[in-house]
Amino acid sequence: MQTLNLQLLTAFIPTFFVVSVTPGMCMTLALSLGITIGVRRAMWMMVGELAGVALVATAAAVGVATFMLAYPGLFTLFKYAGGLYLGWLGVQLWRSRGKLAMPENDTPPPNMSRLQLAAQGFVTAIANPKGWAFFVALLPPFIDQSLPMAPQLTALILIILALEFSCLQLYAHGGRKLRQTLRKGAGVTTLNRIAGTLMVLVGIWLAFG
């Protein structure tokens, strides 16, 4: 039995690539972490972010988004908490302090744990209003009601995760290139402040977007 309609699939991939590659909270976070901790350690944030994206996509497809709309207070509280946390991390970066900041000398910085990075990505993904809006609006039209739901949803989510991961890599590698370009002398402070500003913007975006 055909799992996905080929015509729908050829429209699905470019549509969701554009959605993923457009600058947003998760991509800005990947850029910021690419600057401060590098692509390899930022992978842990990506693991959490992809888990969050998979959850949001599944929830949107099966109608759980209706519950979120019915209880907006809980969703808003979660957004504010996540935004405040990211904003606090951004301020720490701006001051060249905290677990994400690059040291201005040869002293190695304290590192966020893998679990903390994954949690940061997960919270950013599931509290992202843009993600919910796009999945609620765009995902259902690509599901063929004449075919079984589970195989289609599984295939579509795997494609979404592959596209999202590719875009996260692009942004994180862009941050690493920026880091390599500027990391000389006062450039370290500049990089921390760029990353901190991006992090604060993500926090504001998350809380009030």
C-alpha positions in Angstrom: 0.0 0.0 0.0 1.3 3.4 -0.9 2.3 5.3 2.2 2.5 8.8 0.8 1.1 10.4 -2.3 4.1 11.3 -4.5 2.6 14.5 -5.7 1.9 15.6 -2.1 5.4 14.7 -1.2 7.1 16.7 -3.9 5.2 19.8 -2.6 5.8 18.9 1.1 9.6 18.9 1.0 10.2 22.4 -0.4 7.4 23.8 1.7 8.8 22.6 5.0 12.4 23.3 4.0 11.4 27.0 3.6 9.6 26.9 7.0 12.7 25.3 8.7 15.4 27.5 7.1 13.5 30.8 7.8 15.3 32.5 10.7 13.4 31.8 13.9 13.9 31.0 17.6 15.5 27.6 17.1 17.7 28.6 14.2 18.9 31.7 16.1 19.6 29.5 19.1 21.7 27.2 16.9 23.6 30.2 15.5 24.3 31.5 19.0 25.5 28.1 20.3 27.6 27.6 17.2 29.4 30.8 18.2 29.9 30.0 21.8 30.3 26.3 22.2 30.8 25.0 18.7 28.8 22.7 16.5 29.7 19.4 18.2 28.3 20.4 21.7 25.4 22.3 20.1 24.3 18.9 18.8 22.8 18.2 22.2 20.6 21.2 21.9 19.6 19.9 18.5 18.6 16.5 19.9 16.2 18.2 22.3 14.9 20.6 19.7 14.2 17.7 17.3 12.4 15.8 20.0 10.3 19.0 20.6 9.6 19.4 16.9 8.5 15.8 16.6 6.1 16.2 19.6 4.6 19.5 18.2 4.1 17.9 14.8 2.5 14.9 16.2 0.2 16.9 18.5 -0.8 19.2 15.6 -1.6 16.3 13.4 -3.8 14.5 16.0 -5.5 17.6 17.3 -3.8 18.1 20.6 -3.3 21.7 19.6 -7.0 22.2 20.4 -6.2 21.5 24.0 -3.5 24.1 24.0 -5.9 26.6 22.6 -8.5 25.7 25.3 -6.0 26.4 28.1 -3.9 29.4 26.8 -2.9 30.4 30.4 -0.7 27.3 30.9 0.9 27.7 27.5 1.6 31.4 28.2 3.1 30.6 31.6 5.4 28.0 30.0 6.4 30.5 27.3 7.3 33.2 29.9 9.3 30.8 32.0 11.3 29.6 28.9 11.8 33.2 27.7 13.1 34.4 31.1 15.6 31.5 31.2 16.9 32.2 27.8 17.0 35.9 28.5 19.0 35.3 31.7 21.5 33.1 29.7 21.8 36.0 27.2 22.6 38.5 29.9 25.3 36.1 31.3 26.8 35.8 27.8 26.8 39.6 27.3 28.8 39.8 30.6 31.1 37.0 29.4 30.0 34.9 32.3 28.1 31.7 32.7 28.3 28.3 31.2 28.0 29.3 27.6 30.4 32.2 27.4 33.8 31.9 25.7 36.6 32.8 28.1 38.6 35.9 27.3 41.8 34.1 28.3 42.9 30.5 28.1 40.8 29.4 31.1 38.3 26.8 29.9 34.7 27.9 30.6 32.3 25.9 32.8 30.2 23.7 30.5 26.4 23.2 30.4 25.6 19.5 30.7 24.3 17.6 27.8 20.9 17.3 29.5 20.8 21.1 30.1 21.5 21.7 26.4 18.9 19.2 25.3 16.3 20.6 27.6 17.1 24.1 26.3 16.4 22.9 22.7 13.3 21.0 23.8 11.7 23.9 25.6 12.4 26.3 22.8 10.8 24.0 20.2 7.6 23.1 22.1 7.0 26.7 23.4 7.5 28.2 19.9 4.2 29.7 18.7 5.5 29.8 15.2 6.1 26.1 15.2 2.6 25.3 16.4 1.0 27.7 13.9 2.9 26.3 10.9 2.3 22.7 11.9 -1.4 23.2 12.6 -1.9 25.1 9.3 0.5 23.2 7.0 0.7 19.6 8.1 -2.9 18.3 7.9 -3.3 19.2 4.1 -0.4 16.8 3.4 -2.1 13.8 5.1 -4.2 11.7 2.7 -7.4 10.7 4.4 -7.7 7.7 2.1 -4.5 6.2 3.5 -3.6 4.9 7.0 -2.7 7.8 9.3 0.2 6.3 11.3 2.6 5.4 8.4 1.9 8.8 6.7 2.5 10.7 9.9 5.7 8.7 10.7 7.1 9.3 7.2 6.2 13.1 7.3 7.7 13.6 10.7 11.0 11.9 9.7 11.2 14.1 6.7 10.5 17.2 8.8 13.2 16.2 11.3 15.8 15.6 8.5 15.0 19.1 7.1 15.1 20.7 10.5 18.4 19.0 11.4 20.0 20.2 8.1 18.9 23.8 8.8 20.2 23.7 12.4 23.5 22.5 11.1 23.7 25.3 8.6 23.1 27.9 11.3 25.4 26.3 13.8 28.2 26.0 11.2 27.6 29.7 10.3 28.1 30.6 14.0 31.3 28.6 14.1 32.6 30.4 11.0 31.8 33.7 12.7 33.6 32.5 15.8 36.7 31.6 13.8 36.7 35.0 12.1 36.4 37.2 15.2 38.0 35.2 17.9 41.1 37.3 18.4 41.7 39.7 21.3 38.6 41.8 21.8 36.8 39.6 19.3 36.0 37.1 22.1 34.0 39.8 24.0 32.3 40.8 20.8 31.3 37.2 20.1 29.9 36.7 23.6 27.9 39.9 23.1 26.6 38.9 19.7 25.6 35.5 21.1 24.1 37.1 24.2 22.1 39.5 22.1 20.8 36.6 20.0 19.9 34.6 23.1 18.0 37.6 24.6 16.1 38.1 21.3 15.2 34.4 21.4 14.0 34.8 24.9 11.8 37.8 24.1 10.6 36.1 21.0 9.6 33.0 23.0 7.8 35.0 25.7 6.0 37.5 23.6 5.9 36.1 20.1 
